[in-house]
């Protein structure tokens, strides 16, 4: 029996190697065929691009936020005022969260991307947008314990079928290794759309709308948390989320968004 087993093993090994090589070759051929049939498209204008992301024209129109900016709010400065200099907004009305960072200004191209992700089922945009966010928020992600996407109320989540902030958070998780904990924070009260509301109305609209799940409070205590959202406008929603997490004894809450509104002065 032992004499028969040895030849069997010697025949099986080459067959297995040939099968593995053939499978990899078929997979490469399938990917090549797919790339030819369905070329990669620009995340904004949908024109074919060489690679992944935005075409040259749309890339040039995206206004990425780079230093110098306010170390607290991430608002870009026109000139470098020196180290640790805060913006007027951070001095006049410091938020509950510690720091905020955004990948881009909320301009025409950024608005197109956000609206497509949010309202047009374009979840294919989330990987590229999440990579830009991970780059912008590197200092927040270093040492962070978890990512928490701003939650939708269950009725809105049912209508939309997905949470755009959750899609961005999962992309950032793949880039940074920081885990998403989407079940920690809940929106316990349905709110109106923030579009068209004044700053004061936005704050009132989301007051008391968020709560840490009672069975998840131990996970929050003493943790450094990064809140994830698509756009920072007045900051009312993120402020309400941060206050809920801090009430649950989070050690620190930072904010990372794809785009932020920057007032021109």
C-alpha positions in Angstrom: 0.0 0.0 0.0 2.9 2.4 0.8 4.5 1.8 -2.6 1.2 2.8 -4.3 0.7 6.0 -2.2 4.0 7.6 -3.2 3.4 7.7 -6.9 -0.2 9.0 -6.2 1.2 11.9 -4.2 3.9 12.7 -6.9 1.1 12.8 -9.6 -1.3 14.9 -7.5 1.2 17.7 -6.7 1.9 18.7 -10.4 -1.9 18.5 -11.1 -2.7 20.8 -8.2 0.0 23.3 -9.3 -1.3 23.2 -12.9 -4.8 23.8 -11.7 -3.8 26.8 -9.5 -1.8 28.3 -12.3 -4.7 27.9 -14.8 -7.1 29.4 -12.3 -4.9 32.5 -11.8 -4.5 32.8 -15.6 -8.3 32.7 -16.1 -8.8 35.3 -13.3 -6.3 37.7 -15.0 -8.0 37.2 -18.3 -11.4 37.9 -16.8 -10.2 41.1 -15.2 -8.6 42.2 -18.5 -11.8 41.5 -20.4 -13.8 43.5 -17.8 -11.4 46.4 -17.9 -11.8 46.6 -21.7 -15.6 46.2 -21.7 -16.1 48.6 -18.8 -13.4 51.2 -18.6 -12.8 53.1 -15.4 -14.9 56.3 -15.2 -14.2 59.6 -13.5 -16.0 59.7 -10.1 -17.5 63.1 -11.0 -18.1 63.5 -14.8 -18.1 59.8 -15.7 -15.6 60.2 -18.5 -13.2 57.3 -19.0 -10.0 57.7 -17.0 -6.7 55.9 -16.9 -6.7 54.5 -13.4 -9.1 55.2 -10.6 -10.5 58.5 -9.2 -11.1 61.8 -11.0 -10.2 62.8 -14.5 -7.6 65.6 -15.0 -10.3 68.3 -15.5 -12.3 67.4 -12.4 -9.2 66.8 -10.3 -8.0 70.3 -11.2 -11.4 71.7 -10.0 -11.3 69.9 -6.6 -10.1 72.2 -3.9 -8.1 70.0 -1.5 -7.6 71.5 1.9 -3.9 71.7 2.8 -1.9 73.4 5.5 -2.0 76.1 6.8 -5.3 75.6 8.5 -6.8 76.0 12.0 -5.5 73.2 14.2 -8.9 73.0 15.9 -11.5 73.3 13.1 -9.4 72.6 10.0 -10.5 75.8 8.3 -7.9 76.8 5.7 -6.0 80.1 6.3 -5.2 82.5 3.4 -1.7 82.8 4.9 0.3 81.1 7.6 -0.3 82.9 10.9 2.2 80.8 12.8 2.1 77.5 14.8 -1.0 76.8 16.9 -2.9 79.9 15.8 -6.7 79.3 16.0 -9.3 80.6 13.6 -11.8 83.2 14.7 -14.5 80.6 14.6 -12.6 78.3 17.0 -12.0 81.1 19.5 -15.5 82.5 19.4 -17.4 79.2 19.5 -15.2 76.2 20.3 -17.0 72.9 19.5 -17.6 69.9 21.8 -15.3 67.8 19.5 -11.6 68.3 19.7 -10.5 68.6 16.1 -12.1 68.6 12.6 -10.5 67.8 9.3 -11.9 67.7 5.8 -10.5 66.5 2.5 -11.9 69.2 0.2 -13.8 72.5 0.2 -17.5 72.1 -0.6 -17.4 73.4 -4.1 -19.2 72.4 -7.3 -17.3 69.2 -8.0 -17.4 68.2 -4.3 -21.2 68.9 -4.2 -21.6 66.6 -7.3 -19.8 63.8 -5.6 -21.6 64.1 -2.3 -25.1 64.3 -3.9 -24.3 61.3 -6.1 -23.2 59.3 -3.2 -26.1 60.4 -1.0 -29.1 60.5 -3.3 -28.2 58.6 -6.5 -27.0 55.2 -5.1 -23.4 55.9 -6.2 -21.8 53.9 -3.5 -19.0 53.2 -6.0 -17.7 56.7 -5.2 -17.1 55.9 -1.5 -13.7 54.2 -1.9 -12.0 57.2 -3.7 -13.7 59.7 -1.3 -12.7 57.6 1.7 -9.0 57.5 0.5 -8.9 61.3 0.3 -10.5 61.5 3.7 -8.0 59.1 5.2 -5.1 61.2 3.8 -6.6 64.4 5.2 -7.3 62.9 8.6 -4.1 61.0 9.2 -3.3 62.7 12.5 -6.8 62.0 13.8 -6.7 58.3 12.8 -3.4 57.7 14.5 -4.2 56.4 17.9 -8.0 56.4 17.3 -9.9 53.5 18.8 -12.9 53.5 16.5 -14.8 55.2 13.7 -18.4 56.1 14.2 -20.4 57.2 11.1 -23.2 59.8 11.8 -26.3 57.5 11.9 -29.5 57.9 10.0 -32.9 57.6 11.6 -34.3 54.1 10.8 -37.1 55.4 8.6 -34.7 57.4 6.4 -32.2 54.5 6.4 -35.0 52.2 5.1 -35.9 54.6 2.3 -32.3 55.3 1.3 -31.2 51.7 1.8 -27.7 52.7 3.0 -25.9 55.3 5.1 -23.5 57.3 3.0 -21.5 58.1 6.1 -21.2 54.4 6.8 -19.9 53.8 3.3 -17.2 56.4 3.7 -16.3 55.0 7.2 -15.8 51.5 5.8 -13.5 52.8 3.1 -11.5 54.7 5.8 -11.4 51.5 7.8 -9.7 49.7 4.9 -7.2 52.5 4.6 -6.4 53.0 8.3 -7.2 49.8 10.1 -9.3 51.6 12.6 -12.5 49.7 13.1 -16.0 51.0 12.3 -18.5 50.8 15.1 -21.8 51.7 13.4 -24.0 50.3 16.1 -22.7 52.4 19.0 -24.5 55.7 18.2 -28.2 55.9 17.3 -30.4 58.6 16.0 -33.3 58.3 18.3 -35.5 61.1 16.9 -36.4 61.8 13.3 -35.3 65.3 12.3 -36.0 67.6 9.4 -33.6 68.0 6.6 -31.0 70.6 7.6 -31.0 72.2 4.1 -32.5 75.7 4.2 -32.3 76.0 8.0 -30.4 78.8 9.8 -27.5 78.0 12.1 -29.7 78.3 15.1 -32.5 76.2 13.5 -30.0 73.5 12.7 -28.8 73.3 16.3 -32.4 73.1 17.6 -33.4 70.5 14.9 -30.8 68.0 16.1 -30.9 68.7 19.8 -31.4 65.4 21.7 -31.5 63.4 18.4 -28.6 61.2 19.1 -27.8 58.7 21.9 -25.2 56.1 22.7 -26.9 52.7 22.8 -27.3 51.7 26.5 -25.6 48.3 25.9 -22.7 50.0 24.1 -21.7 52.6 26.6 -18.8 50.5 28.1 -17.3 50.4 24.6 -17.2 54.3 24.5 -15.8 55.0 27.9 -12.2 56.3 27.7 -12.0 55.8 24.0 -10.7 58.1 21.3 -13.4 58.3 18.6 -13.4 59.8 15.1 -16.9 60.8 13.8 -17.4 60.3 10.1 -19.7 62.3 7.9 -20.0 63.6 4.3 -20.2 67.3 4.7 -19.6 69.8 7.5 -21.8 72.9 7.1 -22.7 74.6 10.4 -21.4 71.6 12.4 -24.7 71.2 14.3 -25.2 67.5 13.6 -21.6 66.6 14.4 -21.8 68.8 17.6 -24.9 66.9 18.7 -23.2 63.5 18.0 -20.0 64.5 19.8 -22.0 65.7 22.9 -23.8 62.3 23.1 -20.5 60.5 22.9 -18.9 62.7 25.5 -21.9 62.2 27.9 -21.1 58.5 27.5 -17.6 59.2 28.8 -15.6 59.1 25.6 -12.1 60.4 26.2 -12.0 62.5 22.9 -14.1 63.0 19.8 -12.6 64.2 16.5 -14.5 64.8 13.2 -13.5 63.7 9.7 -15.6 64.7 6.7 -15.2 64.6 3.0 -16.0 68.3 2.4 -16.6 71.3 4.5 -18.1 74.7 3.7 -15.5 77.4 3.8 -16.7 81.0 4.0 -14.9 83.4 1.7 -13.5 86.4 3.4 
